[in-house]
Amino acid sequence: FDDVDFDGVDFDDVDFDDMDMDFLLDDVAICEEPNCDICLDFTERVIDECCPFVLPDNNLDFNNTNITTCANTLAAFEFSCLFSYCVEEEELPWVVNENLCNNTTPPTTSPAPTSSPTTPAPTSYPSTSPTGVPTMTTAPTTSQAPTTDCTCCDCTHTSGCNPDPHYYSWNNEYYDFQGGCDQIAIDNDILQLQIRTRPRNYYSTVTAVALLMKADGEVFHVSATEPASWDITTSAMVVPISNGYDIVFHGAANSYIRVTNYYGNMAVQVNGKGYIFSDSEGMFGSWNYGGVRFRNGTAFDTSGGWSSTRLRSIELAQDWKVPLEESLFSVPSDVCDGSSDCGPNEAFPCGATRKLRELQAPNCNKTCDDIDVEIAKSACEEDLKLLGGDNTFTCQPAYVEPLIEEADSCDFEKLDDSMCMAKDATCALMDGYCKEDCVETDTHVCLPGLCKGEVLQKKRFLTPGGKSKFPHCHKARECRIVRTCKKGRRCKRVRKCRTVCKPEKKKRADCMCYAPKRCSA
């Protein structure tokens, strides 16, 4: 960097000149435009310098005081080659061959290149000072390292919310919440991510974001009107980017939270691996099971997408409301309201949250058709409806570079959910949704035949002794004919049987389409 003021953070190139950074050769500078031609040699340098520090469990030994050069080279490689898409993560030598290092014993002196090829374990980063300038200290010894005690550890999934905000979960389900509330977006054993939404009349937006790293109590905080502050260095590093920040986690390659600010409207996008986000629950969805769930594990019905979930997602937001005593925001609030209206007679005033239209991004020359990712494109189209055709949000960073990966349904565990689900799109087209124990009101009716409320328990094998693990399981014998052959003998057909739990269907009472009377007619 030259001497510039970047969003209030001063980057002085003298700081870099004074550092002893051997890897910053003339043609390998992490602060310049990346040259993809040098990435092959850079890859070999990572292997040579980090191989001596790979432990038998395939993690790097951050307790070794001589690991500094390896850690910095590895971070430089991430920025210059991996993040710039010069190389693909799945093609890296240490991903293709997990035993590339052969568990070389860490040296007791300064690291030197070895003759045998090596590989670092899942990527680590050097620590970061509170100003966001990379430091030359060794990587932290207490960072969260990958363990086997996680679900889909090496899977990459995405989640987040765009400014309006439109929410999407780890398995690509999506819904809307257009109210004002301090919510827990992600919660697991490692971290908690909190977001604050506030109404701006006919839509709402994210106005503040806070992250807590639970092991060490370190916190990151940023709002739409105040500069970011953080003391996170142990488990992650904070990297300033254009219009926002990346919070990059140690110990899990390409795993980070991106927060961007677009004229006072914030977006939060998460690119994560199971090493960090296993067991996550909250407004951004369930990492283990997919979809979005209430605290008690009950699934939230996202059928119908953005508009169909808007009026009923308040129940989900209230369930994931941040308790006052756990709030990371400077002024905690326990008000959680589903209305997008603000003003004197509303739950939230307009003065502190609403931006004048003329201060928002002018002359956006993009359209929703310019967005390739389907979820982001449909969210953009929803913006146009909410804003009366105004395409202001179309140029926001979360649409220009959406962090949304297509999820594989096989990565998520399947639960026997006792849910009331729509049979097709008919209920959603009438602005309705399927509801258990449906009761008619002055404004809504309960329509039968459009929803299904059966609970199908999956087939389970019995435990030794013939006892079922599930109380509602019916024992049954299941047989099939198999053909067996032995060398030198004639083949024969044999009948083989086993005891299984047959699926049991239970009818869900009063599961109907809850739709407005104006539409059901």
C-alpha positions in Angstrom: 0.0 0.0 0.0 1.0 3.6 -0.5 0.5 6.1 2.3 -3.3 6.3 2.2 -6.2 6.7 4.6 -8.4 3.6 4.0 -11.8 3.9 5.7 -10.2 5.5 8.7 -7.4 3.0 8.9 -3.9 4.4 8.1 -1.8 2.1 6.0 1.8 3.3 6.0 4.1 1.6 3.5 7.0 2.4 5.8 5.6 -0.2 8.2 6.0 -2.8 5.5 9.5 -1.6 4.4 10.8 -1.9 8.0 9.7 -5.5 8.3 12.0 -8.5 7.6 9.8 -10.2 5.1 11.9 -12.6 3.0 9.0 -13.7 1.0 8.3 -10.3 -0.5 10.6 -10.7 -3.5 10.5 -8.3 -6.4 8.1 -10.5 -8.3 6.2 -11.9 -5.3 4.5 -9.0 -3.5 1.3 -9.7 -1.7 0.4 -6.0 -1.7 0.5 -5.7 -5.5 -1.7 -7.1 -8.2 -1.2 -10.8 -8.1 0.8 -12.5 -10.8 -0.6 -16.0 -11.3 2.5 -17.2 -13.2 4.5 -17.2 -10.0 2.0 -19.3 -8.0 3.5 -22.7 -8.9 6.9 -21.6 -7.4 5.1 -20.0 -4.5 3.3 -23.3 -3.8 6.6 -25.2 -3.7 8.0 -22.5 -1.3 5.0 -23.0 1.1 5.7 -26.8 1.1 9.4 -26.3 1.7 9.0 -23.8 4.6 6.0 -25.4 6.3 6.8 -29.1 6.0 9.1 -29.2 9.0 6.3 -27.9 11.3 3.5 -30.4 10.4 2.6 -32.6 13.3 1.4 -36.3 13.1 -2.2 -35.1 13.4 -1.6 -33.0 10.2 -1.8 -29.7 12.0 0.9 -27.0 12.1 2.9 -26.7 15.3 2.2 -23.1 16.3 4.0 -23.7 19.6 7.3 -23.8 17.7 8.8 -20.3 17.9 10.5 -20.7 14.5 7.3 -21.1 12.5 7.1 -17.3 11.7 8.4 -17.6 8.1 6.1 -20.5 7.3 3.0 -18.7 8.7 3.7 -15.5 6.8 4.5 -17.3 3.5 1.4 -19.3 3.9 -0.7 -16.2 4.5 1.0 -14.4 1.5 0.2 -17.4 -0.7 -3.5 -17.2 0.4 -3.8 -13.6 -0.6 -1.7 -13.7 -3.8 -2.8 -17.0 -5.2 -5.8 -18.6 -3.5 -8.0 -15.5 -2.8 -7.2 -14.1 -6.3 -8.4 -17.4 -7.8 -5.1 -18.1 -9.5 -5.3 -21.6 -8.1 -8.2 -23.8 -6.9 -8.1 -25.0 -3.3 -9.0 -28.6 -4.3 -5.9 -28.7 -6.6 -3.4 -27.8 -4.0 -0.7 -30.4 -3.4 -1.5 -30.7 0.3 -5.2 -31.2 -0.5 -4.6 -33.8 -3.2 -2.0 -35.7 -1.0 -2.7 -35.6 2.7 0.6 -37.4 3.5 2.7 -35.0 1.4 4.7 -34.0 4.5 5.3 -37.5 5.8 5.1 -35.9 9.3 8.5 -34.4 9.2 9.9 -33.7 12.7 9.8 -29.9 13.4 13.3 -28.4 13.6 14.7 -26.8 16.7 16.5 -24.2 14.7 15.2 -21.7 12.1 13.2 -23.5 9.4 15.1 -24.5 6.3 13.8 -26.1 3.1 13.7 -29.8 3.2 14.4 -32.3 0.4 11.1 -34.1 0.8 7.8 -32.6 -0.3 5.6 -31.5 2.5 2.2 -30.0 3.2 0.8 -27.8 5.8 -2.5 -28.8 7.4 -5.6 -26.6 7.0 -4.5 -23.1 6.4 -3.5 -20.7 9.2 -2.9 -16.9 9.2 -0.5 -14.6 11.0 -2.1 -12.6 13.7 -3.5 -9.1 13.1 -3.0 -6.0 15.1 -6.1 -4.0 16.2 -5.5 -1.5 13.3 -5.9 -4.3 10.7 -2.2 -4.2 9.6 -0.7 -7.7 9.3 2.0 -8.3 11.9 5.0 -10.5 11.8 4.3 -12.3 15.1 4.0 -16.0 15.0 0.5 -17.5 14.5 -1.4 -17.8 17.7 -0.9 -20.9 19.9 -4.5 -20.9 21.0 -6.3 -20.6 17.7 -9.2 -22.9 16.9 -7.6 -25.8 15.0 -9.6 -28.3 13.0 -10.7 -31.4 15.0 -12.6 -34.5 14.1 -15.4 -33.5 16.5 -17.4 -31.6 13.9 -20.0 -32.2 11.2 -19.0 -32.1 7.6 -15.6 -30.7 8.7 -14.2 -29.9 5.3 -17.5 -28.9 3.6 -17.8 -25.3 2.3 -21.2 -23.7 2.8 -22.4 -20.2 2.7 -25.1 -18.2 4.5 -25.9 -14.6 5.3 -28.3 -11.7 4.6 -28.4 -8.8 2.2 -29.2 -5.2 3.2 -33.1 -5.4 3.0 -32.4 -7.9 4.6 -33.0 -11.1 2.7 -31.7 -14.2 4.6 -30.3 -17.4 3.1 -29.2 -20.5 5.0 -26.3 -23.0 4.6 -28.3 -25.2 2.3 -29.6 -22.4 0.1 -33.1 -22.0 1.6 -34.1 -18.4 1.8 -36.7 -16.2 3.6 -37.4 -12.5 4.5 -37.5 -10.6 7.8 -38.4 -7.0 7.3 -38.6 -5.9 10.9 -36.4 -4.4 13.6 -34.7 -6.7 16.0 -31.3 -7.6 17.5 -30.8 -11.2 16.4 -28.4 -14.1 16.9 -27.4 -14.9 13.3 -24.9 -17.7 14.1 -24.3 -19.5 17.4 -22.0 -22.5 18.1 -19.3 -23.5 20.6 -16.7 -21.3 18.9 -18.4 -18.1 18.1 -21.6 -16.0 18.2 -22.6 -13.6 15.4 -25.2 -10.9 16.3 -26.9 -8.6 13.8 -29.1 -5.5 14.3 -31.9 -4.7 11.8 -34.0 -1.5 11.8 -37.0 -0.4 9.8 -36.7 2.3 7.1 -40.3 2.4 5.9 -41.4 -0.2 3.4 -38.2 -2.2 4.0 -35.6 -2.6 6.8 -31.8 -3.0 6.8 -28.9 -4.3 8.8 -27.4 -1.4 10.8 -24.8 -3.1 13.1 -22.9 -6.4 13.3 -20.9 -7.9 16.2 -18.9 -11.1 16.6 -17.8 -12.8 19.8 -15.0 -15.4 19.8 -16.0 -17.5 22.9 -12.7 -19.1 23.8 -10.9 -15.8 24.5 -13.7 -13.3 24.7 -12.4 -11.2 21.8 -15.0 -9.0 20.0 -15.5 -7.4 16.6 -18.1 -4.6 16.2 -19.1 -2.3 13.3 -22.2 -0.3 12.6 -23.5 1.7 9.6 -22.6 5.0 11.2 -19.5 4.2 13.3 -16.1 2.8 12.4 -15.2 -0.7 13.2 -13.4 -1.7 16.4 -12.0 -5.1 17.4 -9.5 -6.9 19.6 -9.7 -10.2 17.6 -6.2 -11.6 17.1 -6.1 -15.0 18.7 -8.6 -17.0 16.7 -9.0 -14.9 13.6 -7.6 -11.8 11.8 -9.6 -8.8 10.6 -8.7 -7.7 7.1 -10.1 -4.3 5.8 -11.5 -4.6 2.2 -13.3 -2.2 -0.1 -16.5 -1.1 1.7 -16.0 -3.4 4.7 -14.1 -6.1 6.5 -13.3 -9.8 6.2 -12.9 -11.7 9.5 -10.7 -14.6 8.5 -10.5 -17.6 10.8 -7.2 -19.4 11.7 -7.1 -23.1 11.2 -9.7 -23.5 8.4 -8.8 -22.5 4.8 -11.0 -20.0 3.1 -13.3 -19.7 6.1 -14.4 -16.1 6.8 -17.2 -13.6 7.5 -17.5 -10.6 5.2 -19.3 -7.4 6.3 -19.9 -4.7 3.8 -21.5 -1.2 4.1 -23.4 0.2 1.2 -24.5 3.8 1.9 -25.7 2.9 5.4 -27.1 -0.5 4.4 -25.0 -3.5 5.6 -24.7 -7.0 4.2 -23.2 -10.0 6.0 -21.9 -13.0 4.0 -20.3 -16.1 5.5 -18.1 -18.5 3.6 -17.5 -21.3 6.1 -16.2 -24.8 6.8 -17.4 -27.3 9.5 -14.1 -26.8 11.4 -15.5 -23.4 12.5 -19.3 -23.6 11.9 -20.3 -27.1 12.9 -23.4 -27.2 15.1 -24.3 -23.6 14.1 -27.9 -22.5 14.6 -29.6 -19.1 14.4 -31.1 -16.8 11.8 -28.6 -17.9 9.2 -29.7 -21.5 9.5 -28.7 -24.9 10.8 -25.2 -26.1 9.7 -25.9 -29.8 10.6 -29.5 -30.2 9.3 -30.0 -27.4 6.8 -32.9 -25.0 6.7 -33.6 -22.6 9.6 -34.8 -23.8 13.0 -36.2 -22.4 16.2 -34.2 -22.8 19.4 -36.1 -26.0 20.3 -35.1 -27.6 17.0 -38.5 -27.1 15.2 -38.0 -26.2 11.6 -39.1 -22.9 10.3 -41.2 -23.3 7.1 -39.3 -21.3 4.3 -41.7 -22.4 1.6 -42.8 -19.6 -0.7 -39.5 -17.7 -0.5 -39.1 -14.0 0.2 -42.6 -12.5 0.2 -44.4 -15.6 1.7 -42.3 -15.7 4.8 -42.2 -11.9 5.5 -45.2 -11.7 7.7 -44.5 -14.8 9.8 -40.7 -14.6 10.3 -41.2 -12.4 13.3 -41.7 -15.5 15.4 -38.3 -16.8 14.3 -36.7 -13.4 15.0 -38.2 -13.2 18.4 -37.0 -16.7 19.2 -33.4 -15.7 18.2 -33.6 -12.3 19.8 -30.4 -11.4 21.6 -30.9 -11.3 25.4 -30.0 -7.9 26.9 -27.3 -9.4 29.2 -25.6 -11.1 26.1 -25.8 -8.1 23.8 -22.5 -7.0 22.1 -23.9 -3.7 20.9 -23.1 -0.4 22.7 -26.7 0.3 23.3 -28.6 -3.0 23.9 -32.2 -3.4 22.9 -34.9 -6.0 23.6 -37.4 -4.6 21.2 -38.2 -7.0 18.4 -41.0 -5.9 16.0 -42.0 -7.3 12.6 -43.0 -4.0 11.0 -40.9 -2.3 8.4 -42.5 1.1 9.3 -40.7 3.6 11.5 -41.9 6.8 13.1 -43.4 8.4 16.2 -46.1 5.7 16.6 -43.9 2.8 15.6 -41.6 0.5 17.6 -38.5 2.3 16.2 -38.0 6.0 15.2 -36.8 6.9 11.7 -34.3 9.6 12.7 -31.4 7.3 13.7 -31.8 4.8 10.9 -33.3 6.2 7.8 -31.0 7.7 5.2 -32.2 10.4 2.8 -32.7 8.9 -0.7 -30.4 11.5 -2.3 -27.6 10.2 -0.1 -27.9 6.7 -1.5 -25.9 5.3 -4.4 -26.5 7.4 -7.5 -26.5 6.2 -11.1 -26.4 2.5 -10.6 -26.1 1.1 -14.1 -26.6 -2.5 -13.3 -29.8 -4.7 -13.5 -30.8 -7.9 -11.7 -30.1 -9.8 -14.9 -26.4 -9.0 -14.5 -26.3 -11.3 -11.4 -25.4 -14.9 -12.2 -26.2 -16.5 -8.8 -29.9 -17.3 -8.7 -30.6 -16.6 -5.0 -28.9 -13.2 -5.2 -30.8 -12.5 -8.5 -34.2 -13.3 -7.0 -33.3 -11.2 -3.9 -32.4 -8.3 -6.2 -35.8 -8.7 -8.0 -37.5 -8.6 -4.6 -35.7 -5.3 -3.8 -37.2 -3.8 -6.9 -40.7 -4.7 -5.7 -40.0 -3.2 -2.2 -38.4 -0.1 -3.6 -41.0 0.6 -6.3 -38.5 -0.1 -9.1 -35.6 1.8 -7.6 -32.5 -0.2 -8.6 -30.2 1.5 -5.9 -29.4 -1.8 -4.2 -28.5 -3.6 -7.4 -25.0 -2.2 -7.2 -24.3 -3.3 -3.6 -21.2 -5.5 -3.1 -23.3 -8.5 -2.0 -24.9 -8.6 -5.5 -21.8 -7.6 -7.4 -19.7 -10.4 -5.8 -22.2 -12.7 -4.0 -20.8 -15.3 -1.6 -23.3 -18.1 -2.3 -22.1 -21.7 -3.0 -24.6 -24.3 -4.3 -25.1 -26.7 -1.4 -25.2 -30.5 -1.7 -28.2 -31.9 0.2 -26.2 -35.0 1.1 -24.0 -32.8 3.4 -26.9 -32.3 5.8 -28.3 -34.8 8.3 -32.0 -35.7 7.7 -34.3 -35.4 10.7 -37.8 -36.8 11.2 -39.4 -33.4 11.3 -43.0 -33.2 12.5 -43.8 -30.4 10.2 -46.8 -29.1 8.4 -45.6 -28.6 4.8 -47.1 -27.4 1.5 -48.0 -30.0 -1.1 -47.2 -27.5 -3.9 -47.1 -23.8 -4.6 -50.8 -23.1 -4.4 -50.9 -22.0 -0.8 -47.9 -19.7 -1.3 -49.5 -18.1 -4.4 -52.4 -17.1 -2.2 -49.9 -15.4 0.3 -50.6 -18.2 2.7 -48.5 -20.8 4.5 -49.1 -24.2 6.1 -49.9 -24.0 9.8 -50.4 -26.6 12.5 -53.5 -26.3 14.6 -54.9 -23.8 12.1 -57.7 -21.6 13.5 -59.6 -19.1 11.4 -59.5 -15.4 12.3 -61.2 -12.2 11.0 -58.7 -11.8 8.3 -57.5 -15.4 7.5 -59.1 -18.7 6.7 -57.8 -22.3 7.0 -58.0 -24.2 3.7 -57.8 -28.0 3.7 -56.1 -30.1 1.0 -53.2 -27.8 0.3 -50.8 -29.0 3.0 -49.5 -32.3 4.3 -48.9 -33.1 7.9 -47.5 -36.6 8.0 -44.5 -37.5 10.1 -42.6 -40.3 8.3 -40.1 -42.0 10.6 -37.2 -43.3 8.7 -36.3 -47.0 8.6 -34.0 -48.0 11.5 -32.4 -51.3 12.3 -33.1 -52.8 15.7 -30.5 -52.9 18.4 -29.2 -56.2 19.7 -31.9 -57.9 21.7 -34.6 -56.8 19.3 -35.4 -53.5 21.1 -36.0 -50.5 18.8 -34.2 -47.2 19.3 -37.5 -45.5 18.4 -40.7 -46.0 20.5 -43.0 -45.7 17.5 -41.2 -48.3 15.4 -43.0 -51.5 14.3 -40.9 -54.6 14.1 -41.1 -56.4 10.8 -39.2 -59.0 8.9 -37.7 -57.9 5.6 -36.4 -60.6 3.2 -34.7 -60.8 -0.2 -33.2 -63.4 -2.5 -29.4 -63.2 -3.1 -27.2 -65.2 -5.4 -24.1 -66.6 -3.8 -21.2 -68.4 -5.6 -18.1 -70.2 -4.2 -15.1 -71.1 -6.2 -15.3 -74.6 -7.6 -19.0 -74.9 -6.6 -22.3 -74.3 -8.3 -24.0 -71.0 -7.6 -27.2 -71.0 -5.5 -29.9 -68.6 -4.5 -30.3 -68.0 -0.8 -33.1 -66.2 1.1 -31.7 -63.7 3.6 -33.9 -61.9 6.2 -33.4 -59.2 8.8 -35.5 -57.4 11.4 -36.2 -53.7 10.7 -38.3 -50.9 11.9 -41.0 -50.2 9.4 -41.8 -46.5 8.8 -44.8 -45.3 10.6 -46.9 -42.4 9.4 -48.7 -40.1 11.8 -51.3 -37.7 10.7 -50.6 -34.1 11.8 -53.9 -32.6 13.1 -55.4 -29.5 11.5 -52.5 -28.9 9.1 -54.0 -26.4 6.7 -53.2 -23.5 4.5 -53.5 -20.3 6.5 -54.3 -17.7 3.9 -55.8 -14.1 3.8 -59.5 -14.0 3.0 -58.9 -11.6 0.2 -56.8 -14.2 -1.6 -58.6 -17.4 -0.7 -61.8 -16.3 -2.4 
